[in-house]
Protein backbone atom coordinates (compact mmCIF):
# COMPACT_ATOMS: atom_id res chain seq x y z
CA UNK A 1 0.00 0.00 0.00
CA UNK A 2 1.52 3.36 -0.96
CA UNK A 3 2.53 5.75 1.80
CA UNK A 4 1.54 9.43 1.47
CA UNK A 5 3.51 12.13 3.23
CA UNK A 6 1.05 14.62 4.66
CA UNK A 7 2.54 18.01 5.48
CA UNK A 8 -0.21 18.99 7.92
CA UNK A 9 -3.10 17.39 9.85
CA UNK A 10 -5.53 19.62 7.94
CA UNK A 11 -4.46 18.24 4.55
CA UNK A 12 -4.65 14.69 5.89
CA UNK A 13 -8.18 15.26 7.18
CA UNK A 14 -9.29 16.63 3.83
CA UNK A 15 -7.78 13.64 2.04
CA UNK A 16 -9.60 11.17 4.32
CA UNK A 17 -12.87 13.05 3.87
CA UNK A 18 -12.58 12.87 0.07
CA UNK A 19 -11.96 9.13 0.23
CA UNK A 20 -15.05 8.68 2.37
CA UNK A 21 -17.10 10.74 -0.07
CA UNK A 22 -16.17 8.64 -3.11
CA UNK A 23 -16.59 5.34 -1.27
CA UNK A 24 -20.06 6.39 -0.16
CA UNK A 25 -21.29 6.93 -3.74
CA UNK A 26 -23.71 4.30 -5.03
CA UNK A 27 -21.94 1.68 -7.11
CA UNK A 28 -25.01 1.10 -9.29
CA UNK A 29 -24.19 4.27 -11.22
CA UNK A 30 -20.44 3.74 -11.35
CA UNK A 31 -20.34 3.50 -15.15
CA UNK A 32 -23.29 4.87 -17.07
CA UNK A 33 -24.37 6.17 -20.47
CA UNK A 34 -25.79 9.66 -20.04
CA UNK A 35 -28.10 10.40 -22.99
CA UNK A 36 -28.47 14.14 -23.65
CA UNK A 37 -31.54 15.75 -25.16
CA UNK A 38 -29.53 17.10 -28.11
CA UNK A 39 -28.82 13.52 -29.27
CA UNK A 40 -25.28 13.23 -27.86
CA UNK A 41 -24.28 10.80 -25.12
CA UNK A 42 -21.54 10.46 -22.51
CA UNK A 43 -19.99 7.20 -21.33
CA UNK A 44 -18.62 8.19 -17.94
CA UNK A 45 -18.42 7.38 -14.24
CA UNK A 46 -21.14 9.03 -12.20
CA UNK A 47 -19.52 10.43 -9.07
CA UNK A 48 -22.34 12.59 -7.73
CA UNK A 49 -26.07 12.98 -8.24
CA UNK A 50 -27.72 16.26 -7.31
CA UNK A 51 -31.28 17.43 -7.67
CA UNK A 52 -30.31 19.90 -10.41
CA UNK A 53 -27.23 18.28 -11.94
CA UNK A 54 -25.19 15.13 -12.45
CA UNK A 55 -21.43 15.11 -11.89
CA UNK A 56 -19.52 12.64 -14.07
CA UNK A 57 -15.86 11.73 -14.44
CA UNK A 58 -14.72 11.56 -18.08
CA UNK A 59 -11.29 10.25 -17.15
CA UNK A 60 -9.40 13.48 -17.66
CA UNK A 61 -11.90 15.94 -16.29
CA UNK A 62 -14.98 16.17 -14.12
CA UNK A 63 -18.08 17.51 -15.81
CA UNK A 64 -21.29 18.86 -14.26
CA UNK A 65 -24.31 18.19 -16.48
CA UNK A 66 -27.60 20.06 -15.78
CA UNK A 67 -30.59 17.80 -15.23
CA UNK A 68 -32.59 19.82 -17.78
CA UNK A 69 -30.19 18.67 -20.54
CA UNK A 70 -30.36 14.95 -19.65
CA UNK A 71 -32.81 12.63 -21.36
CA UNK A 72 -31.86 9.39 -19.57
CA UNK A 73 -29.12 7.68 -17.55
CA UNK A 74 -28.56 3.97 -18.13
CA UNK A 75 -25.89 1.56 -16.90
CA UNK A 76 -23.15 1.23 -19.45
CA UNK A 77 -22.61 -2.22 -20.92
CA UNK A 78 -19.31 -3.87 -20.13
CA UNK A 79 -16.97 -4.92 -22.92
CA UNK A 80 -18.55 -7.73 -24.89
CA UNK A 81 -21.87 -7.26 -23.11
CA UNK A 82 -23.98 -5.03 -25.34
CA UNK A 83 -27.25 -3.63 -24.14
CA UNK A 84 -30.16 -5.66 -25.50
CA UNK A 85 -32.14 -4.15 -28.36
CA UNK A 86 -35.84 -4.82 -27.95
CA UNK A 87 -37.84 -4.56 -31.16
CA UNK A 88 -41.59 -4.22 -30.99
CA UNK A 89 -43.74 -4.84 -34.07
CA UNK A 90 -47.08 -3.09 -34.18
CA UNK A 91 -50.34 -3.66 -36.00
CA UNK A 92 -49.62 -0.55 -38.05
CA UNK A 93 -46.95 -2.08 -40.33
CA UNK A 94 -44.05 -0.37 -38.61
CA UNK A 95 -41.86 -1.28 -35.64
CA UNK A 96 -40.09 0.59 -32.87
CA UNK A 97 -36.95 -0.42 -30.98
CA UNK A 98 -35.76 0.20 -27.43
CA UNK A 99 -32.15 0.13 -26.34
CA UNK A 100 -30.60 1.26 -29.61
CA UNK A 101 -27.14 2.73 -28.96
CA UNK A 102 -26.06 6.14 -30.16
CA UNK A 103 -23.67 5.56 -33.06
CA UNK A 104 -21.72 7.63 -35.54
CA UNK A 105 -23.32 8.45 -38.88
CA UNK A 106 -21.07 5.93 -40.64
CA UNK A 107 -22.04 3.14 -38.24
CA UNK A 108 -25.72 3.98 -38.64
CA UNK A 109 -25.48 4.02 -42.44
CA UNK A 110 -23.92 0.56 -42.39
CA UNK A 111 -26.81 -0.67 -40.24
CA UNK A 112 -29.85 0.93 -41.92
CA UNK A 113 -28.65 1.70 -45.47
CA UNK A 114 -30.14 -1.43 -47.04
CA UNK A 115 -33.65 -0.39 -46.00
CA UNK A 116 -33.51 2.88 -47.97
CA UNK A 117 -34.64 2.46 -51.58
CA UNK A 118 -34.91 4.42 -54.81
CA UNK A 119 -38.44 4.90 -56.15
CA UNK A 120 -38.71 5.53 -59.89
CA UNK A 121 -41.59 6.43 -62.22
CA UNK A 122 -41.60 7.21 -65.97
CA UNK A 123 -41.39 10.93 -65.22
CA UNK A 124 -39.05 11.12 -62.22
CA UNK A 125 -37.58 9.53 -59.15
CA UNK A 126 -37.43 9.86 -55.38
CA UNK A 127 -36.51 7.93 -52.26
CA UNK A 128 -38.34 5.70 -49.82
CA UNK A 129 -37.74 3.33 -46.91
CA UNK A 130 -38.91 -0.16 -45.99
CA UNK A 131 -40.98 -0.42 -42.80
CA UNK A 132 -42.15 -4.06 -42.99
CA UNK A 133 -40.32 -7.29 -43.92
CA UNK A 134 -43.02 -8.15 -46.48
CA UNK A 135 -42.11 -5.10 -48.60
CA UNK A 136 -44.14 -2.09 -47.45
CA UNK A 137 -42.47 1.22 -48.37
CA UNK A 138 -43.10 4.81 -47.28
CA UNK A 139 -42.44 7.69 -49.69
CA UNK A 140 -43.88 11.08 -50.66
CA UNK A 141 -47.13 11.31 -52.57
CA UNK A 142 -45.63 13.80 -55.04
CA UNK A 143 -42.98 11.22 -56.00
CA UNK A 144 -45.62 8.90 -57.51
CA UNK A 145 -48.47 11.34 -58.15
CA UNK A 146 -50.33 10.55 -61.38
CA UNK A 147 -48.35 7.36 -62.04
CA UNK A 148 -48.98 3.65 -61.65
CA UNK A 149 -45.87 2.26 -63.41
CA UNK A 150 -43.55 2.28 -60.40
CA UNK A 151 -40.26 0.47 -59.82
CA UNK A 152 -38.15 0.20 -56.66
CA UNK A 153 -34.39 -0.33 -56.48
CA UNK A 154 -32.84 -1.78 -53.36
CA UNK A 155 -29.10 -1.77 -52.64
CA UNK A 156 -28.10 -5.02 -50.97
CA UNK A 157 -24.72 -6.05 -49.68
CA UNK A 158 -23.48 -9.07 -51.55
CA UNK A 159 -20.63 -11.36 -50.59
CA UNK A 160 -18.02 -9.12 -52.22
CA UNK A 161 -19.86 -6.10 -53.59
CA UNK A 162 -23.03 -4.03 -53.45
CA UNK A 163 -25.91 -5.41 -55.51
CA UNK A 164 -28.74 -3.46 -57.11
CA UNK A 165 -32.01 -5.36 -56.97
CA UNK A 166 -34.92 -3.90 -58.93
CA UNK A 167 -38.57 -4.66 -58.32
CA UNK A 168 -41.09 -3.76 -61.01
CA UNK A 169 -44.31 -5.03 -59.45
CA UNK A 170 -45.09 -2.24 -57.01
CA UNK A 171 -48.63 -1.58 -55.82
CA UNK A 172 -49.98 1.69 -54.45
CA UNK A 173 -51.64 0.92 -51.11
CA UNK A 174 -52.56 4.37 -49.81
CA UNK A 175 -51.73 8.00 -50.51
CA UNK A 176 -52.74 11.50 -49.52
CA UNK A 177 -51.71 14.66 -51.37
CA UNK A 178 -52.37 16.98 -48.43
CA UNK A 179 -50.03 15.07 -46.11
CA UNK A 180 -47.70 14.27 -49.05
CA UNK A 181 -47.41 10.65 -47.93
CA UNK A 182 -47.77 7.38 -49.84
CA UNK A 183 -47.59 3.71 -48.90
CA UNK A 184 -46.34 1.22 -51.49
CA UNK A 185 -46.07 -2.58 -51.51
CA UNK A 186 -43.51 -4.65 -53.43
CA UNK A 187 -45.37 -7.55 -55.04
CA UNK A 188 -42.30 -9.25 -56.54
CA UNK A 189 -41.20 -12.42 -54.79
CA UNK A 190 -38.16 -12.02 -52.56
CA UNK A 191 -35.99 -14.94 -51.39
CA UNK A 192 -35.48 -13.28 -47.99
CA UNK A 193 -37.46 -10.83 -45.84
CA UNK A 194 -36.76 -7.20 -46.59
CA UNK A 195 -34.56 -5.25 -44.16
CA UNK A 196 -36.48 -2.53 -42.34
CA UNK A 197 -35.91 0.59 -40.30
CA UNK A 198 -37.57 1.38 -36.98
CA UNK A 199 -39.57 4.51 -36.25
CA UNK A 200 -38.72 6.50 -33.16
CA UNK A 201 -40.98 5.45 -30.31
CA UNK A 202 -41.51 8.89 -28.83
CA UNK A 203 -40.82 11.91 -31.01
CA UNK A 204 -38.67 13.76 -28.45
CA UNK A 205 -36.89 16.07 -30.86
CA UNK A 206 -34.87 19.07 -29.75
CA UNK A 207 -33.56 22.06 -31.63
CA UNK A 208 -29.85 21.53 -32.32
CA UNK A 209 -30.12 17.73 -32.30
CA UNK A 210 -27.94 15.94 -34.86
CA UNK A 211 -29.75 14.13 -37.68
CA UNK A 212 -28.83 12.65 -41.06
CA UNK A 213 -30.56 11.60 -44.28
CA UNK A 214 -30.02 8.87 -46.86
CA UNK A 215 -31.49 9.21 -50.36
CA UNK A 216 -30.95 9.62 -54.08
CA UNK A 217 -30.69 13.34 -54.88
CA UNK A 218 -30.65 13.83 -58.67
CA UNK A 219 -30.41 10.05 -58.97
CA UNK A 220 -27.12 9.84 -57.04
CA UNK A 221 -28.12 6.81 -55.00
CA UNK A 222 -26.96 6.09 -51.44
CA UNK A 223 -26.14 9.76 -50.80
CA UNK A 224 -25.72 10.64 -47.11
CA UNK A 225 -26.10 14.16 -45.70
CA UNK A 226 -25.86 15.32 -42.10
CA UNK A 227 -27.11 18.35 -40.19
CA UNK A 228 -29.07 19.47 -37.16
CA UNK A 229 -32.70 20.19 -36.37
CA UNK A 230 -33.17 23.92 -36.76
CA UNK A 231 -36.75 23.79 -35.47
CA UNK A 232 -38.64 20.67 -34.42
CA UNK A 233 -42.02 22.35 -35.04
CA UNK A 234 -42.18 24.77 -37.97
CA UNK A 235 -45.66 25.82 -39.11
CA UNK A 236 -46.04 26.07 -42.90
CA UNK A 237 -49.37 26.31 -44.71
CA UNK A 238 -51.25 25.09 -41.67
CA UNK A 239 -49.08 22.00 -41.08
CA UNK A 240 -46.11 21.31 -38.82
CA UNK A 241 -42.75 20.31 -40.29
CA UNK A 242 -39.27 19.56 -39.00
CA UNK A 243 -36.87 22.24 -40.23
CA UNK A 244 -33.34 20.92 -40.66
CA UNK A 245 -29.98 21.91 -42.12
CA UNK A 246 -29.58 18.37 -43.52
CA UNK A 247 -29.36 18.83 -47.28
CA UNK A 248 -32.56 17.77 -49.06
CA UNK A 249 -32.49 17.97 -52.86
CA UNK A 250 -34.75 16.70 -55.67
CA UNK A 251 -34.54 12.91 -55.38
CA UNK A 252 -34.32 12.96 -51.56
CA UNK A 253 -38.10 13.32 -51.40
CA UNK A 254 -39.69 10.45 -49.51
CA UNK A 255 -36.45 9.37 -47.86
CA UNK A 256 -35.96 9.00 -44.10
CA UNK A 257 -34.53 11.53 -41.65
CA UNK A 258 -32.66 9.63 -38.91
CA UNK A 259 -31.46 10.43 -35.41
CA UNK A 260 -28.10 9.10 -34.20
CA UNK A 261 -29.73 5.90 -32.94
CA UNK A 262 -30.77 5.02 -36.47
CA UNK A 263 -34.48 5.68 -35.86
CA UNK A 264 -36.63 7.49 -38.41
CA UNK A 265 -37.80 10.83 -36.99
CA UNK A 266 -39.26 12.31 -40.20
CA UNK A 267 -39.93 11.92 -43.93
CA UNK A 268 -37.96 14.35 -46.11
CA UNK A 269 -40.21 16.19 -48.52
CA UNK A 270 -39.13 19.72 -49.51
CA UNK A 271 -36.62 22.55 -49.35
CA UNK A 272 -36.51 26.29 -50.01
CA UNK A 273 -35.05 26.79 -53.50
CA UNK A 274 -34.94 30.58 -53.77
CA UNK A 275 -31.76 32.28 -54.93
CA UNK A 276 -29.41 32.91 -52.03
CA UNK A 277 -31.30 30.62 -49.64
CA UNK A 278 -29.37 27.73 -48.05
CA UNK A 279 -30.04 25.26 -45.29
CA UNK A 280 -33.85 25.50 -45.24
CA UNK A 281 -34.98 21.90 -45.58
CA UNK A 282 -38.12 20.28 -44.22
CA UNK A 283 -39.40 16.84 -43.21
CA UNK A 284 -42.81 15.47 -42.23
CA UNK A 285 -42.88 14.64 -38.47
CA UNK A 286 -43.00 10.99 -37.52
CA UNK A 287 -46.29 11.40 -35.63
CA UNK A 288 -47.98 12.44 -38.89
CA UNK A 289 -46.62 9.31 -40.60
CA UNK A 290 -47.80 7.05 -37.76
CA UNK A 291 -51.28 8.51 -37.95
CA UNK A 292 -51.28 7.97 -41.74
CA UNK A 293 -50.26 4.32 -41.29
CA UNK A 294 -52.77 3.68 -38.51
CA UNK A 295 -55.59 5.07 -40.65
CA UNK A 296 -54.34 3.80 -44.01
CA UNK A 297 -57.78 2.45 -44.88
CA UNK A 298 -59.05 6.02 -45.00
CA UNK A 299 -56.33 6.85 -47.56
CA UNK A 300 -56.70 3.60 -49.52
CA UNK A 301 -55.85 3.85 -53.20
CA UNK A 302 -58.67 3.05 -55.64
CA UNK A 303 -57.81 2.97 -59.36
CA UNK A 304 -61.47 3.56 -60.23
CA UNK A 305 -61.46 6.90 -58.47
CA UNK A 306 -60.54 9.73 -60.88
CA UNK A 307 -58.99 11.60 -57.94
CA UNK A 308 -56.54 8.77 -57.28
CA UNK A 309 -52.96 8.47 -58.42
CA UNK A 310 -53.66 7.46 -62.00
CA UNK A 311 -52.97 10.03 -64.67
CA UNK A 312 -55.74 10.31 -67.29
CA UNK A 313 -54.73 11.96 -70.54
CA UNK A 314 -57.41 13.79 -72.53
CA UNK A 315 -58.78 11.68 -75.41
CA UNK A 316 -57.79 12.64 -78.94
CA UNK A 317 -60.17 15.09 -80.58
CA UNK A 318 -61.29 14.77 -84.22
CA UNK A 319 -60.12 17.53 -86.53
CA UNK A 320 -63.09 19.35 -88.03
CA UNK A 321 -63.24 22.28 -90.35
CA UNK A 322 -64.57 25.42 -88.81
CA UNK A 323 -67.84 26.52 -90.42
CA UNK A 324 -68.75 30.17 -90.68
CA UNK A 325 -71.97 31.62 -92.14
CA UNK A 326 -71.71 34.92 -93.96
CA UNK A 327 -74.92 36.64 -95.05
CA UNK A 328 -74.65 38.65 -98.27
CA UNK A 329 -77.09 41.49 -98.81
CA UNK A 330 -78.06 40.23 -102.29
CA UNK A 331 -78.53 36.43 -102.29
CA UNK A 332 -77.65 35.43 -98.63
CA UNK A 333 -75.38 32.63 -99.93
CA UNK A 334 -73.75 30.47 -97.27
CA UNK A 335 -69.99 30.04 -97.67
CA UNK A 336 -67.57 27.68 -95.83
CA UNK A 337 -64.35 29.12 -94.42
CA UNK A 338 -61.09 27.34 -95.16
CA UNK A 339 -59.62 25.39 -92.30
Secondary structure by P-SEA (a helix, b strand, c coil): cbbbbbccaaaaaaaaaaaaaaaaccccccbbbbbcccccccccccccccccbbbbbcccbbbbbbcccccccccccccccccbbbbbbccccbbbbcccccccaaaaaaaccccbbbbbcccccbbbbbccccbbbbbbccccccccbbbbbbbbbcccbbbbbbbcccccccccccccbbbbbbcccccccccccccccccccccccccccccccccccbbbbbbcccccccccccbbbbbcccccccccccbbbbcccccccccccccccccccccccccccaaaaaaaaaaccccccccccccccccccccbbbbbcbbbbbbbcccbbbbbccc
